[in-house]
């Protein structure tokens, strides 16, 4: 059932070509603004600035992407899902689908930053691992928040308010790890941060799995 729901998510996304185009345009616009700000004014962008801009750009793109996980779902479709699938399968399918989509957004953002600015990453393998773990953390936590926000009248406002405190720990850990990849530190120095990021993912994923059935019944 989970893979059927995931396939359904991809099929619906491919049908909404305007949504995919808007996400790509939004990401490209953010990167191009960074390019104009630094390159056209002959300002040198330092590696720490590159790291901060990259993760802020990705964070805003991810929030806009995952926010529609449950917000905007038609009531009739939710009732249909309630009859054919259990809530655990629904939330897991949303997390897996959003993780894949956020990872693709991260890779696209990295390629755009490399083309328009430059690429300071010295350890691309660890960087891609961090990108995937961050996408998983963002997806699990934001999918739950999207489910909570969809039950309120001001869903978009509540989504924006709740997103920042939940994602800040993942964002700070990802920035710290990326700084190490830029400085080409010894891989052993990344182990604690990677384990912390994995622990955050386990906690957020576990909470989403346990709490979503109560939200879904409401």
C-alpha positions as CSV (number, residue, x, y, z in Angstrom):
1,X,0.0,0.0,0.0
2,X,2.8,2.4,0.8
3,X,4.4,2.0,-2.6
4,X,1.0,2.4,-4.3
5,X,0.6,5.7,-2.4
6,X,4.1,6.9,-3.4
7,X,3.4,6.1,-7.0
8,X,0.2,8.0,-6.8
9,X,2.1,11.0,-5.4
10,X,4.6,11.0,-8.3
11,X,1.8,10.6,-10.9
12,X,-0.1,13.6,-9.4
13,X,3.1,15.6,-9.3
14,X,3.9,14.9,-13.0
15,X,0.4,15.9,-14.0
16,X,0.8,19.3,-12.3
17,X,3.5,20.7,-14.6
18,X,2.8,24.2,-13.4
19,X,3.8,23.2,-9.8
20,X,7.1,21.7,-10.9
21,X,7.8,24.7,-13.1
22,X,7.0,27.1,-10.3
23,X,9.4,25.3,-7.9
24,X,12.1,25.4,-10.5
25,X,11.6,29.0,-11.2
26,X,11.5,29.8,-7.5
27,X,14.8,28.0,-6.9
28,X,16.4,29.6,-9.9
29,X,15.3,33.1,-8.9
30,X,16.8,32.7,-5.4
31,X,20.1,31.5,-6.8
32,X,20.2,34.3,-9.5
33,X,19.5,36.9,-6.8
34,X,22.6,35.6,-4.9
35,X,24.6,35.8,-8.2
36,X,23.5,39.4,-8.9
37,X,24.2,40.5,-5.3
38,X,27.8,39.2,-5.2
39,X,29.1,38.7,-8.8
40,X,27.8,41.7,-10.6
41,X,29.1,44.0,-7.8
42,X,32.5,42.4,-7.8
43,X,32.0,41.2,-4.2
44,X,33.9,38.0,-3.2
45,X,31.6,35.4,-1.7
46,X,33.4,33.5,1.1
47,X,32.8,29.8,1.8
48,X,30.8,30.5,5.0
49,X,28.6,32.9,3.1
50,X,28.2,30.3,0.4
51,X,27.1,27.7,2.9
52,X,24.6,30.0,4.6
53,X,23.1,31.1,1.3
54,X,22.8,27.5,0.1
55,X,21.0,26.2,3.1
56,X,18.7,29.2,3.4
57,X,17.8,28.8,-0.2
58,X,17.1,25.1,0.2
59,X,15.1,25.7,3.4
60,X,12.7,28.1,1.8
61,X,12.3,25.8,-1.2
62,X,11.7,22.7,0.9
63,X,9.1,24.5,3.1
64,X,7.2,25.6,0.0
65,X,7.4,22.0,-1.3
66,X,6.4,20.0,1.7
67,X,3.7,22.5,2.8
68,X,1.4,21.1,0.2
69,X,1.7,17.5,1.6
70,X,-1.7,17.8,3.2
71,X,-2.6,21.5,2.8
72,X,-4.9,21.9,-0.1
73,X,-6.0,18.2,-0.2
74,X,-9.6,17.9,-1.2
75,X,-11.9,16.7,1.6
76,X,-13.4,14.0,-0.6
77,X,-9.9,12.6,-1.4
78,X,-9.0,12.5,2.3
79,X,-12.2,10.5,3.1
80,X,-11.3,8.1,0.3
81,X,-7.8,7.6,1.7
82,X,-9.3,7.0,5.1
83,X,-11.3,4.1,3.7
84,X,-8.6,2.3,1.8
85,X,-5.4,3.0,3.8
86,X,-4.2,3.2,7.4
87,X,-2.8,6.5,8.6
88,X,0.7,5.0,9.1
89,X,0.9,4.1,5.4
90,X,-0.2,7.6,4.4
91,X,2.3,9.5,6.5
92,X,5.2,7.1,5.5
93,X,4.4,7.5,1.8
94,X,4.3,11.3,2.2
95,X,7.7,11.3,4.1
96,X,9.3,9.0,1.5
97,X,8.0,11.0,-1.5
98,X,8.9,14.4,0.1
99,X,12.4,13.1,0.9
100,X,13.0,12.2,-2.7
101,X,11.6,15.5,-3.9
102,X,13.7,17.5,-1.4
103,X,16.8,15.6,-2.3
104,X,16.3,16.4,-5.9
105,X,15.8,20.1,-5.0
106,X,19.0,20.0,-3.0
107,X,21.0,18.5,-5.9
108,X,19.5,21.1,-8.3
109,X,20.3,23.9,-5.9
110,X,23.9,22.6,-5.5
111,X,24.3,22.5,-9.3
112,X,22.9,26.0,-9.7
113,X,25.2,27.4,-7.0
114,X,28.1,25.7,-8.7
115,X,27.2,27.2,-12.1
116,X,26.3,30.8,-11.0
117,X,28.7,31.1,-8.0
118,X,31.3,28.4,-7.4
119,X,31.7,25.0,-5.7
120,X,33.7,25.1,-2.4
121,X,32.8,21.6,-1.3
122,X,35.9,19.4,-0.8
123,X,34.1,16.3,0.3
124,X,31.1,15.7,-2.1
125,X,30.3,12.2,-0.8
126,X,29.7,13.4,2.7
127,X,27.9,16.5,1.5
128,X,25.4,14.3,-0.5
129,X,24.9,12.2,2.6
130,X,24.2,15.3,4.7
131,X,21.9,16.5,2.0
132,X,19.9,13.3,2.0
133,X,19.7,13.2,5.8
134,X,18.6,16.8,6.0
135,X,16.0,16.2,3.4
136,X,14.7,13.2,5.4
137,X,14.6,15.3,8.6
138,X,12.8,18.2,6.8
139,X,10.3,15.9,5.2
140,X,9.4,13.9,8.4
141,X,8.9,17.0,10.5
142,X,7.3,19.3,8.0
143,X,4.9,16.5,6.8
144,X,3.6,16.2,10.3
145,X,3.3,20.0,10.6
146,X,1.4,20.1,7.3
147,X,-1.0,17.5,8.6
148,X,-1.6,19.6,11.7
149,X,-2.0,22.8,9.8
150,X,-4.4,21.3,7.3
151,X,-6.9,20.9,10.2
152,X,-7.0,24.6,10.9
153,X,-8.5,27.6,9.1
154,X,-5.3,29.6,8.7
155,X,-3.2,26.6,7.6
156,X,-0.6,28.5,5.6
157,X,0.1,30.9,8.5
158,X,0.4,28.1,11.0
159,X,2.6,26.1,8.7
160,X,5.0,29.1,8.4
161,X,5.0,29.7,12.2
162,X,5.6,26.1,13.2
163,X,8.2,25.3,10.5
164,X,11.0,27.5,11.8
165,X,11.4,26.2,15.4
166,X,11.1,22.6,14.2
167,X,13.6,22.8,11.3
168,X,16.2,25.0,13.0
169,X,18.1,22.1,14.7
170,X,18.4,20.3,11.4
171,X,19.5,23.5,9.6
172,X,22.2,24.3,12.2
173,X,23.5,20.7,12.1
174,X,23.6,20.7,8.3
175,X,25.4,24.1,8.2
176,X,28.0,22.9,10.7
177,X,28.6,19.7,8.7
178,X,28.9,21.6,5.4
179,X,31.4,24.0,6.9
180,X,33.5,21.0,7.7
181,X,33.2,19.7,4.1
182,X,34.3,23.1,2.9
183,X,37.3,23.2,5.2
184,X,38.2,19.6,4.2
185,X,38.4,18.4,7.8
186,X,39.1,14.8,8.7
187,X,36.1,12.6,8.1
188,X,36.2,11.4,11.7
189,X,35.3,14.9,12.9
190,X,31.9,14.6,11.1
191,X,30.8,11.4,12.9
192,X,29.2,13.1,16.0
193,X,27.2,15.6,13.8
194,X,26.1,12.9,11.4
195,X,24.9,10.7,14.4
196,X,23.1,13.7,15.8
197,X,21.4,14.3,12.5
198,X,20.4,10.7,12.3
199,X,19.0,10.9,15.8
200,X,17.0,14.0,15.0
201,X,15.6,12.1,11.9
202,X,14.6,9.1,14.1
203,X,12.9,11.3,16.6
204,X,11.0,13.4,14.1
205,X,10.1,10.3,12.0
206,X,8.9,8.4,15.1
207,X,6.8,11.3,16.3
208,X,5.2,11.6,12.8
209,X,4.5,7.9,12.8
210,X,2.9,7.9,16.3
211,X,1.0,11.2,16.3
212,X,-0.3,11.3,12.7
213,X,-3.1,8.6,13.3
214,X,-4.6,10.9,16.0
215,X,-4.5,13.9,13.6
216,X,-5.9,11.8,10.8
217,X,-8.9,10.7,12.8
218,X,-9.9,14.3,13.6
